[in-house]
Amino acid sequence: MSSFEQKYNDGIVKGFLLSALVWGIASMLVGVWIAFQMVYPELNIGPYFTFGRLRPLHTNAAIFGFALSIIFATGYHTVQRLCRVRIWSDKLANLHLVLYNLTIILAAITLPLGLSQSKEYAELEWPLDLLIVVWFVIFIVNYFGTIFTREEKQLYVALWFYIASWVTIPILFIVNNLSIPVSWIKSYSVFAGVFDANIQWWYGHNAVAFVLTTPFLGLMYYYLPKHIKQPIYSHRLSIIHFWSLIFIYIWAGPHHLLYTPLPDWLQTTGMVFSIMLWMPSWGGMLNGFLTLTQAKEKIKTDATLKMMLVGVTFYGMSTFEGPLLSIRSVSGLGHNTDWIIGHVHGGTLGWVGMMSFAAIYYLVPRIWNTNLYSERLANFHFWVATLGILLYIVSMWVSGITEGSMWRAIDSTGALKYPNWVQITETLKPYRLFRGIGGALYFVGLITMIYNVIRTIRTSGDGFKEIDLRVGLKEAKAQ
């Protein structure tokens, strides 16, 4: 069979897209639940459905269920087209999909049971960590096998951002999860004290960098120019963006540990590298914006493009706010308050969420070889999700600054003005109620998209039919 008669494996892309929809519903439903738990404590149903048990379930399902499904779906889709070859092994790809979803299912069972390492974004116990290692190795072998057998000599910059994730994530994951098992369901970290905290936030901050940033930048650099049928504004800027971002990002983690026993020089190093992140981050944002200027008219009617625009906007906002919060004086006000929650969700709901939705709206009609069921529903999704994000982050900004100010307030004698924690909590309730409403609106947008996607797939006569390579080659050449 000639290369022009081969087909891409789009079945694996479909599998991860459907996985994203399932874990998207689960993670965001739990997110809305725990948001309202902060306003109505009676929604804490013990012992399995309390905030302390559900919060890690929400973060793991959102980051490693929904977002990682999008990353793998777009990773498999782009590598085949940019390398102009089928994925190296269909069997390995299918095994990856099965073991990955098995892991998320087991996480959804064990976390409400309280089986946790109690480490941010690394709560899963050691048997699940080993399972993750197995399927990630399977994926890396398959991904790089595809690159090594490629027919396209040049590697487009989108692949660089994906590769940065595949190289860095294993290093972060293995080091942070080094532990000593004491039973089948319990282990203890080999690190302790401030050293453990430093390793944890080196991992935690770079989980944001190499799970929620670099692969979504790869997504942006591929799907944005593809969707508007125009080249990226500056290929040179994308290369500068890549190398500066991955070099600087990896050293910013200590800013999570300001005002702790961590050595001052290391706290300052984290702060300096965080501030330096403004440059490469905004370079990537500007490259996205300037690319979008080539499709000004299309933005008015195209929901997918609107989502990309909002996604890039929130990427810029979040990467401004993050370095700002790393400055000691600002951190003194904002750390451990709702401001941090607003910052995190500006990035996750605005940047990761909107770019994920855009990828789904781009891929589903093309992979299932049909037209989107309803552009009007997609536009409704865009507006309700955008309103939800704004309600969420603005309420958390106000709540966080109010919270930090009340903690620091002193009376004329120098004593704390608000020593009663309950008084502060009651003051924050209205803002947290608006946060829950914002999250609920975002969830409504997700349900709307899922309905739109299901109707789109049902109109397809191809089912899970794969896309002919000749179509893919035309797309790759256009890129």
C-alpha positions in Angstrom: 0.0 0.0 0.0 1.4 3.4 -0.9 1.7 6.2 1.5 -1.2 8.0 -0.3 -3.4 5.0 0.3 -2.7 4.7 4.0 -5.0 6.2 6.6 -4.3 8.2 9.7 -5.5 6.5 13.0 -8.3 8.9 13.9 -10.0 6.3 16.0 -7.6 7.0 18.9 -8.4 10.7 18.5 -12.1 10.0 18.8 -11.5 7.9 21.9 -9.7 10.6 23.7 -12.3 13.2 22.6 -15.1 11.1 24.1 -13.0 10.6 27.2 -12.6 14.4 27.5 -16.4 14.8 27.4 -17.0 12.2 30.1 -14.3 13.5 32.5 -15.3 17.1 31.7 -18.8 16.5 33.0 -17.5 14.7 36.1 -14.8 17.2 37.0 -17.0 20.3 36.5 -20.0 18.9 38.2 -17.9 18.1 41.3 -16.3 21.6 41.0 -19.7 23.3 41.1 -20.7 21.1 44.1 -17.7 22.0 46.1 -18.1 25.7 45.2 -21.5 25.7 46.8 -20.2 23.7 49.8 -18.2 26.8 50.7 -21.6 28.7 51.0 -23.8 25.9 52.2 -21.9 23.6 54.6 -24.8 21.2 54.7 -23.8 20.0 51.2 -20.8 18.3 52.9 -22.0 14.7 53.1 -19.6 12.8 55.2 -17.4 11.0 55.1 -16.9 10.5 51.4 -18.4 13.6 49.9 -16.9 16.4 52.1 -14.9 19.2 50.6 -11.6 17.6 51.7 -12.4 14.5 49.8 -14.0 16.0 46.7 -11.6 18.8 46.1 -8.7 16.5 45.0 -11.2 14.5 43.0 -12.2 17.7 41.2 -8.6 18.8 40.4 -7.5 15.3 39.3 -10.5 14.8 37.1 -10.2 18.3 35.6 -6.5 18.3 35.0 -5.7 14.7 34.4 -9.1 13.6 33.1 -10.5 16.4 31.0 -7.4 18.4 30.1 -5.0 15.5 29.6 -7.6 13.8 27.3 -7.6 16.9 25.2 -3.8 16.9 25.1 -3.6 13.3 24.0 -6.4 13.7 21.4 -4.7 16.7 19.9 -1.3 15.2 20.3 -2.2 12.1 18.3 -4.0 14.2 15.7 -1.3 16.7 15.1 1.7 14.4 15.2 0.3 12.3 12.4 -0.5 15.2 10.1 2.7 17.2 10.8 4.8 14.1 10.3 2.6 12.8 7.4 2.6 9.2 8.7 0.2 7.0 10.6 0.8 6.7 14.3 3.6 4.2 14.9 1.5 1.5 16.6 -2.3 1.3 16.7 -2.1 -1.4 19.4 0.0 0.7 21.7 -2.3 3.7 21.1 -5.4 1.6 22.1 -3.6 0.2 25.2 -2.7 3.7 26.2 -6.4 4.8 26.0 -7.6 1.8 28.0 -5.0 2.1 30.8 -5.3 5.8 31.0 -9.1 5.7 31.6 -8.7 2.9 34.0 -6.4 5.1 36.0 -8.9 8.0 36.1 -11.7 5.6 37.2 -9.5 4.2 40.0 -8.6 7.8 41.0 -12.4 8.6 41.2 -12.8 5.7 43.5 -9.8 6.0 45.8 -9.8 9.8 46.4 -13.3 10.0 48.0 -12.2 7.0 50.2 -9.4 9.2 51.5 -6.6 7.2 49.9 -4.2 10.0 49.2 -0.6 11.1 49.4 -1.8 14.6 50.4 0.4 16.2 47.8 -1.1 18.9 45.5 -1.8 17.4 42.0 0.0 14.2 43.1 -2.6 12.7 45.5 -2.8 9.2 44.0 -1.2 6.4 45.9 1.8 4.4 44.7 0.0 1.6 42.8 -1.7 4.1 40.6 1.5 6.0 40.2 3.1 2.8 38.8 0.1 2.4 36.4 0.6 5.9 35.2 4.3 5.2 34.5 3.3 2.2 32.4 0.9 3.9 30.1 3.0 7.1 29.8 6.0 5.0 28.7 3.7 3.3 26.1 2.6 6.7 24.8 6.1 8.2 24.6 7.4 5.2 22.7 4.5 5.4 20.3 4.8 9.2 19.9 8.5 9.3 19.3 8.3 6.2 17.1 6.0 8.2 14.9 8.4 11.2 14.8 11.4 8.9 14.0 9.5 7.4 11.0 8.1 10.7 9.7 8.0 11.6 6.1 8.1 15.4 6.8 11.7 16.4 7.6 10.9 19.7 9.4 9.3 19.7 12.8 6.7 22.5 13.1 6.9 24.4 16.3 3.6 22.9 17.6 5.4 19.6 17.9 8.2 21.3 19.9 5.7 22.3 22.6 4.2 18.9 22.8 7.7 17.2 23.0 8.7 19.6 25.8 5.8 18.2 27.8 6.6 14.5 27.1 10.2 15.0 28.1 9.6 17.1 31.3 6.5 15.4 32.8 8.2 12.1 33.5 11.1 13.9 35.3 8.7 15.9 37.5 6.4 13.0 38.2 9.0 10.4 39.1 11.0 12.7 41.4 8.0 14.1 43.3 6.4 10.7 43.7 9.4 8.9 45.1 8.0 7.2 48.1 8.3 4.2 50.4 5.2 1.9 50.4 4.1 0.6 53.8 1.0 -1.2 52.5 -1.0 -1.6 49.2 -2.9 1.6 49.9 -0.4 3.8 51.8 3.1 5.2 51.2 5.3 8.0 52.6 7.5 10.4 50.6 11.2 9.9 50.7 11.6 13.6 51.2 10.7 15.5 54.4 10.2 19.0 55.8 11.1 22.0 53.8 12.9 19.9 51.2 9.7 17.9 50.6 7.8 21.2 50.2 10.4 22.5 47.7 10.2 19.3 45.6 6.4 19.4 45.7 6.2 22.9 44.4 8.9 22.4 41.8 6.6 19.7 40.6 3.3 21.5 41.3 4.2 24.7 39.5 5.6 22.8 36.5 2.6 20.6 36.3 0.9 23.9 35.4 3.8 24.6 33.0 4.0 21.3 31.2 0.5 20.0 31.4 -1.6 23.1 31.3 0.6 25.4 29.3 3.1 23.9 26.8 0.7 21.4 25.1 -2.0 24.0 24.9 0.4 26.3 23.2 1.2 23.5 20.8 -2.6 23.2 20.3 -2.8 27.0 19.6 0.1 27.0 17.2 -1.5 24.3 15.1 -5.3 24.8 15.3 -5.4 28.6 15.2 -3.7 29.0 11.8 -5.4 25.9 10.5 -8.8 27.2 11.4 -8.4 30.6 9.8 -6.4 29.2 6.9 -3.6 31.7 7.5 0.0 31.2 8.6 1.1 31.9 12.2 2.0 35.6 12.4 5.7 35.0 13.2 7.4 31.6 13.1 10.6 33.3 14.5 8.7 34.6 17.5 7.2 31.2 18.1 10.8 29.7 18.3 11.9 32.4 20.7 8.7 31.9 22.7 9.4 28.2 23.0 13.1 28.3 24.2 12.7 31.1 26.6 9.5 29.7 28.1 10.8 26.2 28.8 14.1 27.5 30.2 12.5 30.1 32.6 9.3 28.2 33.7 11.1 25.3 35.3 12.7 27.5 38.0 9.7 29.5 39.1 8.2 27.0 41.6 9.7 28.4 44.9 7.4 31.5 44.6 4.8 29.2 46.2 6.9 29.1 49.3 7.4 32.7 50.1 7.5 33.5 53.9 8.4 29.9 54.7 11.6 28.3 56.1 12.8 27.9 52.5 16.2 29.7 52.1 15.7 33.4 51.2 18.0 33.1 48.2 15.8 30.3 46.7 12.6 32.3 47.4 14.1 35.3 45.6 15.2 33.0 42.7 11.7 31.8 42.3 10.3 35.3 42.3 12.9 36.6 39.8 12.3 33.8 37.4 8.5 34.3 37.8 8.8 37.9 36.8 11.0 37.0 33.9 8.1 34.7 32.6 6.2 37.8 31.6 8.4 38.2 28.5 8.0 34.7 26.8 4.4 34.3 27.9 3.3 37.6 26.4 5.4 36.9 23.4 3.3 33.8 22.8 0.1 35.7 23.5 1.0 38.5 21.1 1.8 35.9 18.4 -1.7 34.5 18.9 -3.4 37.9 18.8 -1.5 39.0 15.7 -2.4 35.8 14.0 -6.1 36.4 14.9 -5.9 39.9 13.3 -5.8 38.1 10.0 -9.4 36.9 10.5 -11.1 39.9 12.1 -14.4 39.4 10.2 -14.6 35.7 10.9 -14.4 36.3 14.7 -17.9 38.0 14.6 -19.7 34.8 13.7 -17.3 31.8 14.3 -17.7 30.4 17.9 -14.6 28.3 17.7 -12.5 31.4 16.8 -14.1 33.4 19.6 -13.1 30.7 22.1 -9.5 30.8 20.8 -9.6 34.6 21.2 -10.8 34.4 24.8 -8.4 31.6 25.5 -5.4 33.6 24.3 -6.7 36.6 26.3 -6.9 34.6 29.5 -3.4 33.2 28.8 -2.1 36.7 28.8 -4.1 37.7 31.9 -3.0 34.7 33.9 0.6 35.0 32.9 0.5 38.6 34.1 -1.2 37.8 37.3 1.0 34.9 38.2 4.3 36.8 38.3 2.5 39.7 40.0 1.4 37.3 42.8 5.0 36.0 43.1 6.2 39.4 44.4 6.7 39.1 48.1 4.6 42.2 49.1 1.7 41.1 46.8 1.9 37.5 48.0 1.7 38.7 51.6 -1.8 39.9 50.8 -3.0 37.3 48.3 -1.4 34.0 49.5 -3.9 31.4 50.8 -6.9 33.6 49.9 -9.6 33.3 47.3 -7.5 35.6 45.0 -5.3 32.5 44.3 -8.5 30.5 43.5 -9.5 33.3 41.0 -6.0 33.3 39.5 -5.9 29.5 39.0 -9.4 29.4 37.5 -8.7 32.3 35.2 -6.0 30.1 33.7 -7.9 26.8 33.8 -11.4 28.0 32.8 -10.2 30.8 30.5 -7.1 29.5 28.9 -7.2 25.7 29.2 -11.0 25.4 29.1 -11.7 27.7 26.1 -8.8 26.3 24.0 -10.1 22.7 24.8 -13.6 23.7 23.7 -12.2 25.2 20.5 -10.2 22.0 19.8 -13.3 19.9 20.3 -15.4 22.2 18.0 -12.6 22.1 15.4 -12.0 18.3 15.5 -15.4 16.7 15.9 -16.9 17.7 12.5 -13.6 16.9 10.7 -12.9 13.6 12.5 -16.5 12.4 12.0 -16.6 13.8 8.5 -19.7 16.0 8.9 -20.8 19.5 9.8 -21.3 20.9 13.3 -24.9 20.4 14.3 -25.5 24.0 15.5 -23.3 27.0 15.3 -26.0 28.9 17.3 -25.6 26.5 20.2 -21.8 26.9 19.9 -22.2 30.6 20.2 -24.5 30.2 23.2 -21.9 28.0 24.8 -19.3 30.7 24.2 -21.3 33.5 25.8 -22.5 31.6 28.8 -19.1 30.2 29.5 -17.4 33.6 29.1 -20.0 35.1 31.5 -19.4 32.3 33.9 -15.6 32.9 33.9 -16.0 36.6 34.5 -18.4 36.0 37.4 -16.0 33.5 38.9 -12.8 35.3 38.7 -14.1 38.8 39.6 -15.9 37.5 42.7 -12.7 35.7 43.7 -10.6 38.8 43.2 -12.9 40.8 45.4 -13.2 38.0 47.9 -9.5 37.3 48.1 -8.4 40.9 48.6 -11.2 41.4 51.2 -10.0 38.2 52.9 -6.3 39.2 52.9 -7.1 42.7 54.2 -9.3 41.4 57.0 -6.6 38.9 58.1 -4.0 41.8 58.3 -6.3 44.5 59.8 -5.3 45.6 63.3 -7.0 48.0 65.8 -5.5 51.0 67.6 -3.9 48.7 70.2 -2.1 46.6 67.6 -4.4 43.6 68.1 -6.1 41.7 65.2 -9.3 43.5 64.3 -11.0 40.3 63.1 -9.7 37.5 65.3 -12.9 35.5 64.7 -12.5 33.3 61.6 -16.2 32.8 61.4 -16.8 36.6 61.0 -14.4 36.6 58.0 -16.1 33.5 56.5 -19.5 35.1 56.8 -18.2 38.3 55.0 -17.0 36.2 52.1 -20.2 34.2 51.6 -21.8 36.5 48.9 -18.7 36.5 46.8 -18.4 32.7 47.1 -22.1 32.4 46.1 -21.3 34.3 42.9 -18.3 32.0 42.3 -20.7 29.0 42.5 -23.1 30.7 40.1 -20.3 31.5 37.7 -19.1 27.8 37.8 -22.7 26.7 37.2 -23.0 28.8 34.1 -19.7 27.4 32.8 -21.1 23.9 33.4 -24.3 24.8 31.5 -22.0 25.7 28.6 -20.3 22.4 28.8 -23.6 20.5 28.7 -24.6 22.6 25.7 -21.4 21.6 23.9 -21.9 17.9 24.7 -25.4 18.0 23.3 -24.1 19.8 20.2 -21.3 17.2 19.8 -23.6 14.2 20.2 -26.1 15.6 17.6 -23.1 16.3 15.3 -21.8 12.7 15.6 -25.3 11.3 15.0 -25.6 13.2 11.7 -22.4 11.5 10.5 -22.8 8.5 8.2 -19.2 7.5 8.9 -19.3 6.6 12.5 -15.8 5.9 13.5 -14.5 5.9 9.9 -10.9 7.1 9.7 -9.9 10.1 7.5 -8.1 9.3 4.3 -4.5 10.3 4.2 -4.9 12.3 1.0 -7.1 14.7 2.9 -4.5 14.9 5.7 -1.7 15.5 3.3 -3.5 18.4 1.8 -4.0 19.9 5.3 -0.4 19.3 6.2 0.8 21.0 3.0 -1.4 23.9 3.6 0.2 24.3 7.0 
